């Protein structure tokens, strides 16, 4: 391989597509070389903006020997077909979350990726955040004992303020998979799953408060874990103010992140002064971004901290939550 990863963007449908293009251009070991899109998502204009060729036919991109990898920003309903095609063409894959609409689709993607042996990264940047890494360290060290309950909130005002144009795919359940929970909720669902372990059941209440879009904008999901701990994830697009906190409660104390006064740690194992010093002295450095990890893995086979299985785990909980809300019942895992 050359000293740079030559990357094609597959679709500009997602709101983060432009940000990924800029990350590629800013990385000395990567090069943006092509864009493919269904025209409705602005890929042709993006190609002009970034000075690279635009392709109307996906196969014309995937057949090129001078393209090593792809970044997928298509509607989630297209992920399976795009990823399988890219894997079969031997292209490394970076994708916006969620991995796919269902666990069945995730498994088909995983099979294709593993068979092709390509490097795969799903964008879950919370895994690289120093505060989340601190929470993981505290949990793994048992500093607050055995975790009994976790609560994660993530919210913004997309529905209140009409962030997405009417008719945009974000508001189409068939293309997006879901609304606030399926999109924004990915970040907190993934973190709760990562910190608390393997889930065994899900109960959710998901609704539409504003009716601005024909898709959910308000939700609470309850996750029971194998050790009987309970996780609560509340996600909304109707949030005007207030903190987006992450709370972990255990048999020996608690950790609260995102509080206006800063991180809060209380534990029977440390005095208040020792707990404050622990927070100051043990906050990890941020990890390289998912994009940077992926590019380095392609060039040097370095390890990545986020896996395709993490993407499957996330989709499993999301799918269970929507089944639960739709059918009014507890959904047992695994699906």
N, C-alpha and C positions, 0 to 999 in steps of 0.2 A: 504493500500500500504506500501511497505518497505520504509526505510529511504533514498533509492536511486531510481531514475528513471532508469529502465533497458531498454536500447535502442538498436534497430536493425537499421543498415544502409541499406536502400534499394537503391542499385546501387552506383557505384563509377564513373558514367559517367561524372558528372560535375567537373570542375576544382577545385571547392571549397570543394569537398567531403573530401579530406584528412584534410583540415582545420577544418571541422566540427567534424571529428573523434577525432582530437586533443583537440577541445573544450570540448567534452564529457569526454575524459580521464582526462582533467585537472580540471573538476568540481567535487568537493567532494560530490555533491548530484546526480551524474549521473554515469552510468556504461555502457560501450559499451559491448554488450553481443553476437552480431551476425551480419553477413553480408550476404545479398542476392544480386545477380547481374546476369545479362546476361554476360557471361564470357568475351565478347569482351571489357568490360569496366574496367577490372582489379580488380574486387571484390575478386576473389580468392587470388590473391597476397596480397591484402590489409588485408584479414583475417589472412594470415600468418604473415604479418607485425605487426598486432595489437594483435595477439595471441587469436583470437576468432574463433568460428566455421563458416564455409562457407556453405550456403544453396543453392542448385540448384533450389529448388521448393519454390515459394513464399508462398504457402499455409502452408508449413512446418514451416515457420517463424510466420505467422499470427495466426496460431492455438496454439502457445505456450503460456501457462499461465505465464511463467517467463519472458515475454517481455511485457513491459507497453506501449512502444511508438516507433515510427519510424521516421527516418530522411531520406527524399527522395531527391536523387540527380540524378534521372533518366533523360533521354531526356524528354523535355517538352511534347512531344506527348504521353508519357506514364503516365503523371501525373494523369489524370482523373481516369483511371482504377486502378492505385496503391492507390490513396487516397480514392476512394470509397471502395475498398477492405479493406484497413486499418481501415477506419471508421466503417465499418460493423463488423469488428473483435474487435472493442472496443479499438483500439490503438490510443493514442494521436499522432498528426502529426505535424512535422516541415518540411517545404519544401523550397528548393531553388526556387527563382523566375525564370520565371513568374509562376503565379498560374496555368494557362492552356492556350491552344492555342486560345480559343474563349470564349466569354461571355456565350454561351450555355453550354460549358463544365464547366465553373466556377459555374454556377447555379446548375448543377448536383452535383458538389463537395460540395457546400454549403448545399444543401439539405441533403446529406449523413452525413456531419459533425454535422449539427444541430440535426438531428434525433438521432445520436449516442451520442451526448453530450460530445464529446471528445474535449480536448484543441488543438487549431490549431494556428500555427504561420508560417507566410511567412517571409523569410529573406529579410528585407528592412532596412539594418543597417544605412542608412543615417538618418532615423528617430531618431536615438540615438546619432547623432553627435552634439557636442556643438554648432557649427556654424549654423547648420540647425535649432536647437532648439532656438538659438538667433534670427534667421530670423523669426521664427514662433511667438516668443514673440513680436518682433517689429511690425509685421503685426497685431497681435491680439490687441495690444495696440493702433493701429492707428497712430504710430509715424511718418510714412511717408504718412499718409492720406489713401485714398482709392486707392488700387492697380490698376494701369492702364495697366502695361505691365511687364512681367517677361521673363527673358531669362536664360536658363540653358544649359551649354555646358559640355559634358563629352566625353572624347576621349582618345585613346591610339593607339599603332602602330601594333596591331595584324595582320592586312592584309599586311602591309608593311614588317613585319618581319616574317610572316608565323608562328604565334604562335601555330596554330592547324595543326596537320598532315593531309595530303590529305586523304579524306575519313572519317575524324572525323565527328561525328554527328553535331557538331557546324556549319558545312558548308552545312548541309542537311536541306533545308527549311521544308520538311515534318516532320522531327523529332524536329528541333529547333524552328520552327515557323517563324523565321526570323534571320537576322544577327546582325549587330552592334546595330540597334535600338531595336530589340526585346530582346537582351541580355544586353548589356552595358547600353542602353538607359533607362532600367527600373528604374534606380536610379534617374535620373533627371526628367523623366516623373512623377514618383510618387511624388517627392518633389514639382514640379510645381503645380500638382493637389492638393496637401495638402495645399499649401500656398495660392492658388488663387481661390479655390472653385470649384463649379460644372461646368463642361464644357458643351457647347451646339453644337459645331461643330469642325471638324478637317480637315485640308488640309495638305498634306505631299508630299514631293519630296524625293524619296528613290532610290538610284542607286548603281551601282557597279563600283568603280573607278579603282581598281587594277586588277580585274578579277582573283585574286589568288584563291578565293573560289567562288562557284556558289551561292552566297548569298550576300545581301547588305552589303556594308562597308562604306557608306556615306549617310547622311540623314539630312533633316531639316523638323520639324513638327510644324505647326502653329495651336494653340488651341484657339478658342474663348470661353470665359466664359459667364455665364449667365448675369453678370453685364456689358458685352461688353469689359472687359479687354482682352488682347491678350497675350498668352504665346508662346514663341519660344523655342524649344528644338532642339539643333543640336548635332548630335552624329556621331562619325566616328571611324573607325579602322585604319585611315591613318594619325594619328597625331604624329608629331615628337617632337614639342616643343610648348611652350606657355601655358598660364594658363587655367584651367578648371573652369571658373567663373560662379557664380550665381548672376544675377542682378535683382533687384526689383525696379520698378519705380512707384511712387504714386503721388497723387495730392499735397502732402506736402513735398516730398523729394525722396531720393533713398537710397538703400542699395546694396553694392557690396561685395560679398564674393569671396575668391579665387584670389584676386588681388595680384600681387607680393609685393605690399607695405602693404598688410594686409587689414583687413576689412575697408570699407569706408561707413560712414553714413553721409548724409546731410539732414537736415530737417528744415523747418521754425519754428519748435517748440523748437529747441535748438540752442545755439550758437555753432560754430565749436569746441570750447573747451569743452562745455558740451556734445556734441556728442561723442567726443573722450573718455571722462570719462564714458559716458553711455556704450560704447562698452567694456571698461575695467572692469567695475563693474557689468555688467548684463549678462555676458556670462554664460549660465547655465553649470552645471556639466554634463558630458555624462550620458545618461541613461544606465542601464544594457543592454547588448547585446540581440538581439532577442532570442538567444539560452538560455541565463540565465533567461530572462523573462519567457520563455516557461517552463523551468524546475521548476521554482518557482511556476508558476501557477498550474502545475500538482500536486505538493506536498502540496501547501498551499492555492490554489485557489486565489492567488494574481492577480490583474488586469494586463493586457498586453496592451501596447500602440499601437500595430499594430494588425489589425484585418483581418479576411478573406475577409471582404467587401473591404478593401484597396486593396487586391489582385485582386478582381473583377474589381474595378475602374481602376486599372492599365491596365489590359488586355483589357478593353473596349477601352481605348485610343489607345493602340497599334494596336488592330484589326482595328479600324477606320482608323488609319494612313496607314496601308498597303492596305486597300480597296481604300483609296483616291489616293495613288500613283499608284496603279494598274489600276484604272479606270479613273484617271485624273479628279477628281471631289471633291467637298466639301461633307463630310459625316456628317449628322446630328446625334446628340446624344439625347436620349439614343438609342443604337442599338436595 
